[in-house]
Amino acid sequence: MHDKNMAIKTISLELDAYESLKAIKRHPRESFSEVVRRLVLPKTPITGKQLFDRLQEGRFTLTEEDAEAVDRLNREDIPPAIP
């Protein structure tokens, strides 16, 4: 919910984008501003499991470049030394 002093900007969305945002609202009273903030401005980094869950739910997709970056990071990952 916005307060009376908060600026408001109207945007246009294509119908598929609107339907996608509408589909991921957590409850009917969640505003689209809250949905966008939740998706774009996460308070904490997401875990691998959360990423997997979001992909399974169709909440977003990875590009080929994203997948290549993940693969590169996995190849470069060095496990910690265990004494």
Secondary structure, 3 states (H helix, E strand, C coil): CCCCCCCCCCCCCCHHHHHHHHHCCCCCCCCHHHHHHHHHCCCCCCCHHHHHHHHHHCCCCCCHHHHHHHHHHHHHCCCCCCC
